[in-house]
Amino acid sequence: MSSKFPPRSGKGRNLRAVLLTLTALSTPVMAHAQTEFDAEPVVLDEILVTSASSIATSVQDAPASITVIDQEKIQASGARDVRDVLRTVPGLNLTRGNDGNSNVSFRGLANSRTLTLIDGKRINGRNTFSRHYQGDLQIVPVDAIERIEIVRGPMSTLYGSDAMGGVINIITKKATDIWSGSVTTDFGFGDESSTADSRSISAYISGPLAQNLSLSAWAKLSEIDSPDPYGYTESRGELIPQYGSNGTRTTTLGARLTWTPLDGQEWGFEAQTSIDDYLAEDGDHDTNEVSKESIALTNDWQIGGGSLSSYLRYENADNKSWNSTDGIWNEAIDYETVTLESRYTAQTNVGGRVLDYTVGGLISREELNDPNTSTEVIAGSVNASALYAEGRLQVNDALSLTGGLRLDHHERYGNHLTPRIYANYDFGNGLML
């Protein structure tokens, strides 16, 4: 019977000898390392999150399925923007629908049920777009991001019905005590017809301006070329190219002033603006220009053993489309929001058990003017408000219960109650149900 493998060569025997020698030499080192590890276990830094309950808690104890992508992971990924960061998150879908919109969704629910937040404050740019929107995830450059918290599952008691699928909370970096910053640039070369060349540069800087006053600022310039057609369809004897998406040119500027007049009290003023130009195929005129501006006043105050967090935020988003027939910009779709929200988080004892709780409320006003409909101008405004409460009771060392209730009032749709109950049971050895 002939062998299925060629005879071993002298070179192969030499290689085995080298490997055996290295193994023998490394065994005592590995045993010594194991002994040291057993004697001095490594304690990892605990990651605290707030998106799942508004109460700072560890990822394991949070009352939701949650993923945290910290600054180190973001830098190691080489991501160009937040969309690149999120592509590897289990249970999260980044898709482009039939209308050309970039969508983010969880667990089969519509993308309108996934809420995007920046430092806990919602952004609303997508409400000006019915087609070919590239999404809200490019607003903050990765240089300015401290971490991203992704919560899978319903969070409606804290954030409303548009958080039924989940929440993406982008946490920006806090100002530092010394001046520091970073600059990042990248170039991408598309090798398929569905992709295109890209280039970008972004920067972040922060530091003190005066005693108790600090500044953080960021900026980004990026451009993705229009891709080549991925196919052709025949119409009346003519081949019509089919494109996957528009190219984009994005300019973003943002800044935050932070003032801490007293211990346990912080005021912030934030401003941000961005312009997205949607590039047409074959070098034609830009198809759309989306501009977004926002300003916000924030306050965090330690009161009575708890923390009171409030913000007042104004956002305006405009979407202009190019009229190729007349060679002018059409009148812009305009969407404005004003939101005032405040929540108090504290801890108390109930029957000898620890209870962490949050109570809060918000009022908001939204105004839309859409002159680009086929029949008549859509215009109007609506007021809404909400009251909510949530608590987490540590029943025993293994079991904790989280319950919440939210009352929403909408000017046109009336009142609506949203309950929530969630349990965590710790089996030990890192296993949590």
C-alpha positions in Angstrom: 0.0 0.0 0.0 1.4 3.3 -1.0 1.5 6.2 1.5 -0.9 9.2 0.9 1.8 11.6 2.1 5.2 12.2 0.8 8.2 11.0 2.9 9.3 13.3 5.6 12.3 15.3 4.5 15.3 16.2 6.6 14.1 19.8 6.6 10.8 18.7 8.2 12.6 16.7 10.9 14.7 19.8 11.7 11.6 21.9 12.0 10.0 19.5 14.4 13.1 19.4 16.5 13.1 23.2 16.7 9.4 23.2 17.7 9.9 20.6 20.4 12.8 22.4 21.8 10.9 25.7 22.0 7.9 23.9 23.6 10.2 22.4 26.3 11.8 25.7 27.0 8.5 27.6 27.2 6.8 25.1 29.5 8.4 26.3 32.8 7.8 29.9 31.8 4.1 29.1 31.2 3.8 27.3 34.5 5.5 30.2 36.3 3.1 32.6 34.6 0.1 30.5 35.5 1.3 30.4 39.2 1.6 34.2 39.2 -1.8 34.6 37.6 -3.4 32.4 40.2 -1.7 34.3 43.0 -2.6 37.8 41.7 -5.8 37.8 39.6 -6.2 40.7 37.1 -9.1 43.0 37.9 -10.5 44.7 34.8 -11.8 48.2 34.9 -15.6 48.3 35.3 -17.4 50.0 32.4 -20.4 52.0 33.6 -23.3 52.8 31.2 -26.3 55.1 31.5 -28.4 54.5 28.4 -30.1 51.4 29.6 -31.6 52.9 32.8 -30.2 56.5 33.2 -28.6 55.0 36.4 -24.9 54.5 36.0 -24.4 50.7 36.2 -22.1 48.0 34.9 -22.7 46.4 31.5 -23.5 43.1 33.2 -26.0 44.5 35.7 -27.8 46.8 33.2 -31.5 46.1 32.7 -31.0 45.5 28.9 -28.9 43.7 26.4 -26.1 46.3 25.8 -22.9 46.7 24.0 -20.3 49.3 24.7 -17.6 50.3 22.2 -15.0 52.4 23.9 -12.5 54.8 22.5 -9.7 52.2 22.4 -11.8 49.8 20.3 -12.9 52.7 18.0 -9.3 53.7 17.3 -8.2 50.0 16.8 -11.0 49.5 14.2 -9.7 52.1 11.9 -13.4 53.2 11.3 -14.0 56.3 9.2 -17.3 57.1 10.9 -19.9 55.7 13.4 -21.4 53.5 10.7 -18.2 51.7 10.3 -18.0 51.2 14.0 -21.5 49.7 14.2 -21.1 47.2 11.4 -19.7 44.6 13.7 -22.3 44.9 16.5 -24.4 41.7 16.8 -28.1 42.2 16.4 -27.8 45.6 14.7 -28.7 45.9 11.0 -27.2 48.6 8.8 -29.1 48.6 5.5 -30.2 50.7 2.6 -33.9 50.5 1.9 -35.8 50.7 -1.4 -36.0 54.4 -0.9 -32.2 54.7 -0.7 -32.3 55.7 3.0 -29.5 54.4 5.2 -31.3 52.6 8.0 -30.3 51.3 11.4 -32.6 48.8 13.1 -32.8 46.1 15.8 -34.5 42.8 15.9 -36.7 43.2 12.8 -38.4 46.4 13.9 -38.5 49.4 11.6 -35.6 51.9 11.6 -38.0 54.5 12.9 -38.0 52.6 16.2 -34.3 52.9 16.7 -33.4 56.1 18.5 -30.0 57.9 18.0 -28.8 60.1 20.8 -25.7 62.3 21.3 -24.9 62.6 25.0 -28.4 61.5 25.8 -30.1 64.1 23.5 -32.0 63.0 20.4 -31.2 64.2 16.9 -33.9 64.6 14.2 -32.3 65.3 10.9 -33.9 62.2 9.2 -37.3 63.8 9.6 -36.6 66.1 6.6 -35.9 63.2 4.2 -38.1 60.7 2.5 -35.5 59.4 0.1 -31.7 58.8 -0.1 -30.9 60.0 3.4 -27.4 58.9 4.5 -28.4 58.9 8.2 -27.5 60.8 11.4 -24.5 58.7 12.3 -21.9 60.9 10.5 -22.7 64.0 12.6 -19.9 63.5 15.2 -16.4 62.5 14.0 -14.8 59.5 15.7 -12.0 61.8 17.1 -14.6 63.4 19.4 -16.2 60.1 20.7 -15.5 58.7 24.1 -17.7 55.6 23.7 -20.9 54.3 22.0 -23.6 52.6 24.0 -25.9 50.3 22.0 -29.0 49.1 23.8 -31.0 46.3 22.2 -34.7 46.0 23.0 -37.5 48.4 24.1 -36.5 51.6 26.0 -39.7 53.4 25.6 -40.3 54.2 29.3 -37.2 56.5 29.2 -37.1 57.7 25.6 -40.6 57.3 24.0 -42.0 55.1 21.3 -39.2 55.7 18.8 -36.9 53.7 21.1 -39.0 50.4 20.9 -36.3 48.7 18.9 -33.2 50.1 20.7 -31.0 53.0 21.4 -27.7 54.2 20.0 -26.1 56.7 22.4 -23.0 58.5 21.2 -21.0 59.8 24.2 -18.6 62.6 23.3 -15.3 63.2 25.1 -15.2 65.5 28.1 -12.9 68.5 28.3 -9.5 67.8 29.7 -7.4 69.8 32.3 -4.6 70.3 29.8 -4.7 71.2 26.1 -4.7 68.1 24.0 -6.1 67.0 20.7 -5.9 64.7 17.7 -6.0 64.8 13.9 -7.0 61.9 11.7 -7.0 61.5 8.0 -7.9 58.6 5.7 -8.2 57.6 2.1 -10.2 54.8 0.7 -10.1 53.2 -2.7 -13.2 51.4 -4.0 -12.6 48.3 -6.1 -16.2 47.4 -6.7 -18.9 49.1 -8.7 -21.1 49.5 -5.5 -18.3 51.4 -3.7 -16.3 54.5 -4.4 -13.1 56.3 -3.5 -13.3 58.4 -0.3 -11.2 60.8 1.7 -11.6 62.7 5.0 -9.8 64.7 7.7 -11.1 65.3 11.2 -9.7 66.9 14.3 -10.5 67.3 18.0 -9.1 69.6 20.7 -9.9 70.4 24.3 -8.4 72.2 27.2 -9.0 75.0 29.9 -9.8 78.5 28.9 -9.9 79.9 32.5 -10.5 78.7 36.0 -13.5 76.4 36.0 -14.1 77.0 32.2 -13.0 74.6 29.5 -13.6 74.1 25.8 -14.0 71.1 23.5 -14.2 71.5 19.7 -14.2 69.2 16.7 -14.4 69.4 12.9 -14.6 67.1 10.0 -14.3 67.3 6.2 -15.1 64.2 4.2 -16.1 63.2 0.7 -17.2 59.9 -0.9 -17.3 59.9 -4.7 -20.4 58.9 -6.6 -20.0 55.1 -7.4 -20.0 53.6 -10.8 -23.3 52.0 -11.9 -23.9 48.5 -10.6 -26.1 47.5 -13.5 -28.3 48.7 -16.4 -31.9 48.4 -17.3 -33.3 48.7 -20.8 -36.0 51.3 -21.5 -37.3 52.0 -25.0 -34.1 50.6 -26.5 -31.8 52.6 -24.2 -29.7 51.3 -21.4 -30.3 53.2 -18.1 -27.6 53.0 -15.5 -28.5 51.9 -12.0 -26.7 53.4 -9.0 -26.5 52.1 -5.4 -26.2 55.5 -3.7 -25.2 59.1 -4.1 -21.8 60.4 -3.2 -21.6 62.8 -0.3 -19.5 65.7 0.8 -19.8 66.4 4.6 -18.6 69.4 6.6 -19.1 69.3 10.4 -18.2 71.8 13.2 -19.0 71.5 16.8 -18.0 73.0 20.2 -18.9 72.8 23.8 -18.1 75.2 26.7 -18.2 73.7 30.2 -18.4 75.8 33.3 -18.1 74.4 36.8 -18.7 77.3 39.3 -19.1 75.0 42.3 -18.3 71.4 43.2 -21.2 69.2 42.1 -22.5 71.8 39.6 -21.8 72.0 35.9 -23.2 74.1 33.1 -22.6 73.5 29.4 -23.3 75.3 26.2 -23.1 73.3 22.9 -23.4 74.3 19.3 -23.0 72.3 16.2 -23.5 72.7 12.4 -23.1 70.4 9.5 -23.8 70.4 5.8 -24.2 67.3 3.6 -24.0 67.7 -0.1 -25.3 64.7 -2.1 -23.2 64.3 -5.3 -24.9 63.2 -8.5 -23.5 60.7 -10.9 -21.2 61.5 -13.8 -20.2 64.9 -12.4 -23.7 66.5 -12.6 -25.0 69.1 -10.2 -25.4 68.1 -6.5 -28.9 66.5 -6.0 -29.5 67.6 -2.4 -28.1 69.8 0.4 -29.0 69.0 3.9 -27.9 71.5 6.6 -28.4 70.9 10.4 -27.8 73.4 13.2 -28.3 72.9 16.9 -27.6 74.7 20.2 -28.1 73.4 23.7 -27.8 74.5 27.3 -27.1 71.8 29.8 -26.9 71.5 33.6 -25.8 68.8 35.9 -26.3 69.4 39.6 -25.7 67.2 42.7 -28.8 67.8 45.0 -29.8 65.9 48.1 -27.7 62.9 47.5 -28.8 62.6 43.9 -28.1 64.1 40.5 -30.4 66.5 38.5 -29.7 66.6 34.8 -31.4 69.0 32.5 -31.1 70.4 28.9 -32.8 72.8 26.6 -32.0 72.1 22.9 -33.0 73.7 19.6 -32.4 71.9 16.3 -33.1 73.0 12.8 -32.7 70.8 9.7 -33.2 71.9 6.1 -33.2 69.7 3.0 -32.9 71.4 -0.4 -33.3 69.4 -3.7 -31.9 70.6 -7.0 -34.3 71.4 -9.8 -32.5 70.3 -12.9 -35.2 71.6 -15.2 -35.1 75.2 -14.0 -31.5 75.1 -12.8 -32.3 76.3 -9.2 -32.7 74.9 -5.7 -36.2 74.0 -4.7 -37.6 75.5 -1.5 -36.2 73.6 1.4 -38.1 71.1 3.6 -37.7 72.6 7.1 -38.0 70.8 10.4 -37.5 72.5 13.8 -37.6 71.0 17.3 -37.3 72.5 20.7 -36.9 70.1 23.7 -36.7 70.7 27.4 -36.0 67.7 29.5 -35.0 67.2 33.1 -34.5 64.0 35.2 -33.5 63.3 38.8 -31.6 60.2 39.8 -30.9 59.1 43.3 -30.7 56.1 45.7 -32.7 55.1 48.8 -33.5 52.1 51.0 -36.8 50.2 50.9 -37.2 47.6 53.5 -33.4 47.4 53.9 -32.9 46.9 50.1 -31.2 49.4 47.8 -33.5 51.2 45.4 -32.0 53.3 42.5 -34.7 55.5 40.9 -35.2 58.1 38.2 -38.0 60.5 37.8 -38.2 62.9 34.8 -40.2 64.8 32.3 -40.0 66.7 29.0 -41.9 69.0 26.8 -41.2 69.5 23.1 -42.4 71.3 20.1 -42.0 70.2 16.5 -42.6 72.2 13.4 -42.5 70.9 9.8 -42.8 72.8 6.5 -42.7 70.6 3.4 -43.3 72.5 0.1 -42.1 69.6 -2.1 -45.2 67.4 -2.0 -47.0 66.7 -5.2 -50.4 68.0 -4.1 -50.2 70.7 -1.4 -47.7 72.2 1.1 -47.5 70.1 4.3 -47.0 72.5 7.2 -47.9 72.5 10.9 -46.6 72.1 14.4 -47.3 69.9 17.4 -46.7 70.0 21.1 -45.9 66.9 23.2 -45.0 66.2 26.8 -44.1 63.2 29.0 -43.6 62.2 32.6 -41.7 59.0 33.5 -40.3 57.1 36.4 -38.1 54.1 36.7 -36.6 52.2 39.7 -34.2 49.3 40.2 -34.6 47.3 43.4 -31.8 44.9 44.6 -34.0 42.1 46.0 -31.0 40.0 47.1 -27.4 39.5 46.1 -28.4 37.7 42.9 -31.8 39.2 41.9 -32.6 42.8 40.9 -35.9 44.0 39.5 -36.4 47.1 37.3 -39.8 48.7 36.7 -40.8 51.8 34.9 -43.9 53.8 33.7 -44.2 56.6 31.2 -47.1 58.8 30.4 -47.0 60.6 27.1 -49.3 63.4 26.0 -49.6 64.3 22.3 -51.5 67.3 21.1 -53.3 65.3 18.5 -53.2 61.7 19.7 -54.0 62.2 23.4 -52.4 60.2 26.3 -50.6 56.9 26.3 -49.1 54.8 29.1 -46.0 52.7 28.6 -45.0 50.2 31.3 -41.8 48.2 31.7 -40.5 45.4 33.9 -37.1 43.7 33.8 -35.3 41.2 35.9 -31.6 40.4 36.3 -30.5 37.2 38.0 -26.8 36.5 38.6 -25.9 32.8 38.7 -22.2 33.6 39.4 -19.1 32.9 37.4 -20.0 35.7 34.9 -23.4 34.1 34.0 -26.3 36.6 34.0 -29.9 35.9 33.1 
